[in-house]
Amino acid sequence: MNAFEIYGGNPLKGEIIPQGAKNEALQILSAVLLTEEAVTVSNVPDIKDVNKLIELLGDLGVEVHRQSQDTYVFRAKDINLEYFKSDTFRSKGGGLRGSIMIVGPLLARFGKAAIPKPGGDKIGRRRLDTHFLGFEKLGARFHYDANAHFFNVDATDLTGTYILMDEASVTGTANIVMAAVLAKGTTTIYNAACEPYLQQLCKMLNRMGAKITGIGSNLLTIEGVDHLGGTEHRMLPDMIEIGSFIGLAAMTESEITIKDVHFDELGIIPSVFSKLGIRFERKGDDIYIPHQTSYEIDTFIDGSILTVADAPWPGFTPDLLSIVLVVATQAKGNVLIHQKMFESRLFFVDKLIDMGAQIILCDPHRATVIGLNKAFKLRGIEMTSPDIRAGVSLLIAALSAQGKSVIHNIEQIERGYQDIERRLQALGANIRRIDSNLPLH
């Protein structure tokens, strides 16, 4: 097992390029199953979750050719549906949350699919009901084996219908869209997610021959077609990485330029960080964050404490609440963080409290952060990463802290962040990978 050893308290400087979007990749790569023609995808992040999905596609029979470090050509011409019955599939599929995304395209093209109950971050319940309720509306039948934790789904005759989603789930919307594009008739999805990554998927499917309208809204209309062809697609930069780097710059008093961010696709993310008092400039399609020794949290107009809460797009993404929380610990002022979606995502704050942060965990969903205005620096400690986003938040805290920190279980961080220590080292960070089984010194 590996760990990161970090000596913090030093300002960073330079340029950094965000990786391709992890959450987009899991949708786009699954969509290659909808056609037997070649699909070229670029800006693919080289991270564990994405690489596992690519490996799973190869095991299913997809021809995978890596053209360059971030570009792949996929051809799903000969799919082995018997692979679903193998122990290897149960193991690999169960270890990857994103494996649920292959169900929609497999149902659309082959009329059947199976999936073990997916794993992923331990951040609370992440139900799959929305996916399967949508499939059922389209005419699919599924069976869940509670003993084997395995879903079997049959859909030999998918038919378009009206679907009012019980939640605006991004992955649920994407899965239902992929199932509907080859269904007979017209499907209408209301309360659909409208995140940029979902928009990217719909635009890619339209280039393949699908007929999807309403892209960017919460009302999608899909006219089923008989066949989809190949295409080329380039993924957006990862907005979660971009937000993480904005927070990192403020916490470490650094001067950083984040390159090629697709600023217009970031929604309210920049404005939320601006409310924390972080200054930045848009330069073309880059974000420049200047060196600043302090930043002050806004209040609401009536003077009451600022609340930052997650919400469906175009609201604030829940994946950045952990970053906002850690950045607020060194701001001037107070903020209430309200994590509505997952009941275990704030449980990493005990590590920040051990580092000297002043945080009141009100309940599993809310935490009040009392900003220290950098009057008292965080102190380095030894800790363990519980999930991807909390892990990076702790990494940012360690880079701003005085002294040495060690973060264990960095495999969680590497599920979502590509080659993170090398890219941070290029900015001047004192971080290195160590064997966590060795005694610390």
C-alpha positions as CSV (number, residue, x, y, z in Angstrom):
1,M,0.0,0.0,0.0
2,N,1.2,3.5,-0.8
3,A,0.9,6.8,1.0
4,F,1.7,10.4,0.4
5,E,4.3,12.2,2.6
6,I,3.8,15.9,2.4
7,Y,5.7,18.8,3.9
8,G,3.3,21.8,3.7
9,G,3.3,25.5,4.3
10,N,5.0,26.5,1.0
11,P,3.4,28.6,-1.7
12,L,3.2,27.0,-5.2
13,K,3.6,28.6,-8.6
14,G,3.0,27.7,-12.2
15,E,0.5,26.3,-14.7
16,I,-1.5,23.2,-14.4
17,I,-3.8,21.4,-17.0
18,P,-6.9,19.7,-15.6
19,Q,-7.4,16.1,-16.7
20,G,-10.4,14.9,-18.7
21,A,-13.6,14.7,-16.8
22,K,-14.0,11.4,-14.8
23,N,-17.8,11.6,-14.5
24,E,-18.1,12.2,-18.3
25,A,-15.7,9.4,-19.1
26,L,-17.9,6.7,-17.4
27,Q,-20.9,7.7,-19.6
28,I,-19.0,8.2,-22.9
29,L,-17.0,5.0,-22.7
30,S,-20.2,3.0,-21.9
31,A,-21.9,4.6,-25.0
32,V,-19.4,2.9,-27.3
33,L,-21.4,-0.3,-26.8
34,L,-24.3,1.2,-28.8
35,T,-22.6,0.7,-32.1
36,E,-20.4,-1.8,-33.9
37,E,-18.6,1.0,-35.7
38,A,-15.4,2.7,-34.4
39,V,-15.7,5.4,-31.8
40,T,-12.6,7.6,-31.1
41,V,-12.5,9.3,-27.7
42,S,-9.8,11.8,-26.6
43,N,-8.9,13.6,-23.4
44,V,-9.6,10.4,-21.5
45,P,-8.2,10.6,-17.9
46,D,-5.6,8.0,-17.0
47,I,-7.2,7.1,-13.6
48,K,-8.1,3.9,-11.9
49,D,-11.9,4.0,-12.3
50,V,-11.7,4.9,-16.0
51,N,-9.0,2.3,-16.7
52,K,-11.1,-0.4,-14.9
53,L,-14.0,0.4,-17.2
54,I,-11.8,0.3,-20.3
55,E,-10.6,-3.1,-19.1
56,L,-14.1,-4.3,-18.5
57,L,-15.1,-3.2,-22.0
58,G,-12.2,-5.2,-23.4
59,D,-13.3,-8.3,-21.5
60,L,-16.8,-7.9,-23.0
61,G,-15.2,-8.1,-26.4
62,V,-14.8,-4.5,-27.4
63,E,-11.7,-3.9,-29.5
64,V,-9.6,-1.2,-27.7
65,H,-6.8,0.6,-29.4
66,R,-4.9,3.3,-27.5
67,Q,-3.7,5.8,-30.1
68,S,-1.9,8.1,-27.6
69,Q,-1.8,8.7,-23.9
70,D,-5.3,10.2,-23.8
71,T,-6.9,8.9,-27.0
72,Y,-8.6,5.6,-27.6
73,V,-10.4,3.9,-30.5
74,F,-13.2,1.5,-29.4
75,R,-15.1,-0.9,-31.6
76,A,-17.8,-3.0,-30.0
77,K,-18.4,-5.3,-33.0
78,D,-18.3,-8.7,-31.3
79,I,-19.7,-8.6,-27.7
80,N,-19.5,-11.7,-25.6
81,L,-22.7,-11.8,-23.6
82,E,-21.7,-15.0,-21.9
83,Y,-19.1,-13.0,-20.0
84,F,-21.8,-11.8,-17.7
85,K,-21.9,-15.3,-16.2
86,S,-18.3,-15.4,-15.2
87,D,-16.8,-14.9,-11.8
88,T,-14.3,-12.4,-13.3
89,F,-17.2,-10.2,-14.3
90,R,-18.7,-10.4,-10.9
91,S,-15.5,-9.3,-9.3
92,K,-14.5,-6.6,-11.8
93,G,-18.0,-5.2,-12.1
94,G,-18.6,-5.2,-8.4
95,G,-15.5,-3.2,-7.8
96,L,-16.4,-0.3,-10.0
97,R,-19.3,2.1,-9.4
98,G,-19.4,3.2,-13.0
99,S,-20.1,-0.4,-14.2
100,I,-23.8,0.4,-13.9
101,M,-23.4,2.6,-16.9
102,I,-23.0,-0.3,-19.3
103,V,-26.5,-1.6,-18.6
104,G,-28.4,1.0,-20.6
105,P,-26.5,0.5,-23.9
106,L,-26.4,-3.3,-23.6
107,L,-30.2,-3.3,-23.1
108,A,-30.7,-1.0,-26.1
109,R,-28.5,-3.1,-28.5
110,F,-28.8,-6.6,-27.2
111,G,-32.0,-6.7,-25.1
112,K,-30.2,-8.1,-22.0
113,A,-27.7,-7.1,-19.4
114,A,-26.4,-8.1,-16.0
115,I,-24.4,-6.3,-13.4
116,P,-23.2,-7.1,-9.8
117,K,-24.1,-4.5,-7.2
118,P,-21.4,-1.8,-7.9
119,G,-19.0,-0.6,-5.3
120,G,-17.3,2.8,-5.1
121,D,-16.9,5.5,-2.4
122,K,-18.2,4.8,1.1
123,I,-20.0,8.1,1.4
124,G,-23.5,6.9,2.1
125,R,-26.3,5.2,0.2
126,R,-26.2,5.5,-3.5
127,R,-29.3,3.8,-4.7
128,L,-29.8,2.4,-8.2
129,D,-33.6,2.6,-8.2
130,T,-33.7,5.5,-10.7
131,H,-31.8,3.5,-13.3
132,F,-34.0,0.4,-13.0
133,L,-37.3,2.3,-12.7
134,G,-36.5,4.0,-16.0
135,F,-35.6,0.7,-17.7
136,E,-38.9,-0.8,-16.4
137,K,-40.8,2.1,-17.9
138,L,-39.2,1.3,-21.3
139,G,-40.3,-2.3,-21.0
140,A,-37.4,-4.0,-19.3
141,R,-37.8,-6.7,-16.6
142,F,-35.2,-7.1,-13.9
143,H,-34.4,-9.5,-11.1
144,Y,-32.1,-8.7,-8.1
145,D,-30.5,-11.7,-6.4
146,A,-30.0,-10.4,-2.9
147,N,-27.8,-13.4,-1.9
148,A,-25.4,-12.9,-4.9
149,H,-25.9,-9.1,-5.0
150,F,-26.5,-9.5,-8.7
151,F,-28.9,-7.7,-11.2
152,N,-30.2,-9.5,-14.3
153,V,-32.2,-7.4,-16.8
154,D,-34.1,-8.5,-19.8
155,A,-35.4,-6.1,-22.5
156,T,-36.1,-7.7,-25.8
157,D,-38.5,-5.1,-26.9
158,L,-37.8,-1.6,-25.5
159,T,-40.6,0.9,-26.3
160,G,-40.5,4.7,-25.9
161,T,-42.6,6.2,-23.1
162,Y,-43.0,9.1,-20.8
163,I,-40.7,9.0,-17.8
164,L,-40.9,11.3,-14.8
165,M,-37.7,10.7,-12.9
166,D,-37.9,10.5,-9.1
167,E,-34.6,12.3,-8.9
168,A,-32.4,14.3,-11.3
169,S,-29.7,11.6,-11.3
170,V,-26.9,12.3,-13.7
171,T,-26.0,8.6,-14.2
172,G,-29.6,7.6,-14.1
173,T,-30.5,10.0,-16.8
174,A,-27.5,9.0,-18.9
175,N,-28.3,5.3,-18.6
176,I,-32.0,5.8,-19.5
177,V,-31.0,8.0,-22.5
178,M,-28.7,5.3,-23.8
179,A,-31.4,2.7,-23.4
180,A,-34.0,4.9,-25.2
181,V,-32.0,5.9,-28.3
182,L,-32.6,2.5,-29.9
183,A,-36.1,1.9,-28.4
184,K,-39.2,1.9,-30.6
185,G,-41.1,5.2,-30.6
186,T,-40.5,8.4,-28.6
187,T,-39.3,8.7,-25.0
188,T,-39.8,11.8,-23.0
189,I,-37.7,12.2,-19.8
190,Y,-38.8,14.9,-17.4
191,N,-36.8,16.0,-14.3
192,A,-33.7,14.8,-16.3
193,A,-30.3,15.9,-15.2
194,C,-28.8,18.6,-17.4
195,E,-25.1,18.7,-16.3
196,P,-22.5,19.5,-19.0
197,Y,-21.3,15.9,-19.0
198,L,-24.9,14.7,-19.7
199,Q,-25.1,17.3,-22.5
200,Q,-21.8,16.0,-23.9
201,L,-23.2,12.5,-24.0
202,C,-26.4,13.6,-25.8
203,K,-24.4,15.6,-28.4
204,M,-22.2,12.6,-29.0
205,L,-25.2,10.3,-29.4
206,N,-26.7,12.7,-31.9
207,R,-23.5,12.7,-33.9
208,M,-23.9,8.9,-34.0
209,G,-27.4,9.2,-35.4
210,A,-29.6,9.5,-32.4
211,K,-32.5,12.1,-32.3
212,I,-32.4,13.8,-28.9
213,T,-33.8,17.3,-28.3
214,G,-34.0,19.4,-25.2
215,I,-30.3,19.1,-24.5
216,G,-29.3,21.4,-21.6
217,S,-32.8,21.3,-20.1
218,N,-34.6,19.0,-17.7
219,L,-37.0,17.8,-20.4
220,L,-35.4,15.5,-23.0
221,T,-37.2,14.0,-26.0
222,I,-35.7,11.0,-27.7
223,E,-37.0,9.6,-31.0
224,G,-35.8,6.0,-31.2
225,V,-33.6,5.0,-34.2
226,D,-32.7,1.7,-35.7
227,H,-28.9,2.1,-35.8
228,L,-26.1,4.2,-34.5
229,G,-22.8,4.8,-36.2
230,G,-19.3,5.7,-35.2
231,T,-18.0,9.2,-34.2
232,E,-15.2,11.2,-32.6
233,H,-15.6,12.8,-29.2
234,R,-13.4,14.9,-26.9
235,M,-14.1,15.1,-23.2
236,L,-14.4,18.3,-21.2
237,P,-11.8,19.1,-18.6
238,D,-12.8,17.9,-15.1
239,M,-14.7,20.6,-13.3
240,I,-14.0,19.0,-9.9
241,E,-10.2,19.2,-10.5
242,I,-10.6,22.8,-11.6
243,G,-12.4,23.7,-8.4
244,S,-9.9,21.7,-6.4
245,F,-7.0,23.7,-7.9
246,I,-8.8,27.0,-7.2
247,G,-9.1,26.0,-3.5
248,L,-5.5,24.7,-3.4
249,A,-4.2,28.1,-4.7
250,A,-6.1,30.0,-2.0
251,M,-5.1,27.7,0.9
252,T,-1.4,27.7,0.0
253,E,-1.2,31.4,-0.9
254,S,-0.1,30.4,-4.4
255,E,0.0,31.9,-7.9
256,I,-1.5,29.3,-10.2
257,T,-2.9,29.4,-13.7
258,I,-5.4,26.6,-14.6
259,K,-5.3,26.1,-18.3
260,D,-8.0,25.3,-20.8
261,V,-10.9,25.1,-18.3
262,H,-13.9,25.6,-20.7
263,F,-15.0,28.4,-18.4
264,D,-18.5,28.6,-19.8
265,E,-19.2,25.0,-18.8
266,L,-18.3,25.6,-15.1
267,G,-21.7,27.0,-14.1
268,I,-21.7,28.6,-10.7
269,I,-18.5,27.0,-9.5
270,P,-16.4,30.1,-10.0
271,S,-18.9,32.3,-8.2
272,V,-19.1,30.0,-5.2
273,F,-15.3,30.2,-4.7
274,S,-15.6,34.0,-5.2
275,K,-18.1,34.1,-2.3
276,L,-15.4,32.5,-0.2
277,G,-13.3,35.6,-1.0
278,I,-11.0,33.9,-3.5
279,R,-9.8,36.3,-6.3
280,F,-9.2,35.0,-9.8
281,E,-9.2,36.3,-13.4
282,R,-10.5,34.7,-16.5
283,K,-7.8,35.0,-19.2
284,G,-9.2,33.6,-22.4
285,D,-10.1,30.1,-21.4
286,D,-7.7,30.0,-18.5
287,I,-8.2,30.8,-14.8
288,Y,-5.5,32.8,-13.1
289,I,-5.4,32.8,-9.3
290,P,-3.0,35.4,-7.9
291,H,-1.1,35.1,-4.7
292,Q,-3.3,36.3,-1.8
293,T,-2.5,36.2,1.9
294,S,-6.1,36.1,3.0
295,Y,-9.7,35.7,1.7
296,E,-12.9,36.7,3.4
297,I,-16.2,34.8,3.2
298,D,-19.3,36.8,2.1
299,T,-22.5,36.9,4.1
300,F,-26.0,37.0,2.8
301,I,-27.5,40.5,2.1
302,D,-29.1,40.6,5.6
303,G,-25.7,39.8,7.2
304,S,-26.6,36.2,8.0
305,I,-24.0,33.4,7.7
306,L,-23.3,32.1,4.2
307,T,-24.7,28.6,3.3
308,V,-23.1,26.6,0.6
309,A,-25.3,23.6,-0.4
310,D,-25.3,21.1,-3.2
311,A,-28.2,21.0,-5.7
312,P,-28.9,19.5,-9.2
313,W,-27.3,21.4,-12.0
314,P,-27.1,24.3,-12.6
315,G,-26.8,24.2,-8.8
316,F,-23.5,23.5,-7.0
317,T,-22.0,20.1,-7.5
318,P,-21.8,17.9,-4.3
319,D,-18.3,16.7,-5.4
320,L,-16.9,20.1,-4.5
321,L,-18.4,20.6,-1.1
322,S,-15.5,18.8,0.6
323,I,-13.1,21.3,-1.1
324,V,-15.2,24.3,-0.1
325,L,-15.2,23.0,3.5
326,V,-11.5,22.7,3.8
327,V,-10.8,26.0,2.0
328,A,-13.2,27.8,4.5
329,T,-11.1,26.6,7.5
330,Q,-8.4,29.2,6.6
331,A,-10.8,32.0,5.4
332,K,-11.9,35.0,7.4
333,G,-15.6,34.4,8.4
334,N,-17.9,31.5,8.8
335,V,-19.9,29.3,6.5
336,L,-22.5,26.5,6.8
337,I,-21.8,23.5,4.5
338,H,-25.0,21.6,3.7
339,Q,-24.3,18.2,2.0
340,K,-27.8,17.1,1.0
341,M,-27.1,14.1,-1.2
342,F,-24.8,11.8,0.9
343,E,-25.1,11.3,4.6
344,S,-21.5,10.2,5.2
345,R,-19.5,12.6,3.1
346,L,-18.7,15.0,5.9
347,F,-17.3,12.4,8.2
348,F,-13.7,13.3,7.2
349,V,-13.9,16.5,9.2
350,D,-12.4,14.8,12.3
351,K,-9.1,14.8,10.5
352,L,-9.3,18.5,9.9
353,I,-10.2,19.1,13.5
354,D,-7.1,17.2,14.5
355,M,-5.1,19.5,12.2
356,G,-6.5,22.5,14.1
357,A,-9.5,23.5,12.1
358,Q,-12.6,24.8,13.9
359,I,-15.5,22.9,12.6
360,I,-18.8,22.0,14.2
361,L,-20.4,18.8,12.7
362,C,-24.1,19.6,13.2
363,D,-25.4,16.3,11.8
364,P,-24.4,13.9,9.0
365,H,-25.4,16.5,6.4
366,R,-24.3,19.9,7.9
367,A,-21.1,21.3,9.2
368,T,-20.3,24.9,10.4
369,V,-16.8,26.1,9.6
370,I,-15.3,28.9,11.7
371,G,-12.6,30.4,9.6
372,L,-9.2,31.1,11.2
373,N,-8.1,33.7,8.7
374,K,-4.7,31.9,8.7
375,A,-4.0,33.3,12.1
376,F,-3.5,29.7,13.2
377,K,-2.0,27.4,10.5
378,L,-3.2,23.9,10.3
379,R,-0.6,21.3,11.6
380,G,0.5,18.2,9.8
381,I,-0.8,14.9,11.0
382,E,-1.1,11.2,9.8
383,M,-4.5,10.4,8.3
384,T,-6.3,8.1,6.0
385,S,-8.3,9.1,2.9
386,P,-11.9,7.8,3.1
387,D,-13.0,8.6,-0.4
388,I,-11.9,10.5,-3.6
389,R,-13.1,14.0,-2.8
390,A,-12.3,13.9,0.9
391,G,-8.9,12.5,0.1
392,V,-8.1,15.5,-2.2
393,S,-9.5,17.9,0.4
394,L,-7.1,16.4,3.0
395,L,-4.3,16.6,0.5
396,I,-5.0,20.4,0.1
397,A,-5.1,20.8,3.8
398,A,-1.7,19.0,4.2
399,L,-0.1,21.2,1.5
400,S,-1.2,24.3,3.5
401,A,-0.3,22.9,6.9
402,Q,2.9,23.4,8.9
403,G,5.1,20.3,9.2
404,K,4.7,16.8,7.8
405,S,1.5,15.0,7.0
406,V,1.1,11.4,5.8
407,I,-2.1,10.4,3.9
408,H,-2.8,6.7,3.7
409,N,-5.2,4.9,1.3
410,I,-4.2,7.1,-1.6
411,E,-5.7,4.5,-3.9
412,Q,-8.9,6.3,-3.2
413,I,-7.5,9.6,-4.5
414,E,-6.0,7.9,-7.5
415,R,-9.4,6.6,-8.5
416,G,-10.3,10.2,-9.5
417,Y,-7.1,12.2,-9.9
418,Q,-4.5,11.5,-12.6
419,D,-0.8,11.4,-11.6
420,I,-1.6,14.0,-8.9
421,E,1.8,14.0,-7.1
422,R,3.8,14.6,-10.2
423,R,1.6,17.5,-11.3
424,L,1.7,19.0,-7.8
425,Q,5.5,18.6,-7.7
426,A,5.7,20.6,-11.0
427,L,4.1,23.5,-9.1
428,G,6.7,23.2,-6.3
429,A,4.8,21.0,-3.8
430,N,6.9,18.9,-1.4
431,I,5.1,15.6,-1.9
432,R,6.3,12.1,-2.4
433,R,4.9,8.6,-2.5
434,I,6.1,6.2,0.2
435,D,5.4,2.6,1.2
436,S,2.9,3.0,4.0
437,N,4.0,-0.4,5.4
438,L,7.3,1.1,6.3
439,P,7.8,2.9,9.7
440,L,7.5,6.7,9.4
441,H,10.5,8.8,10.1
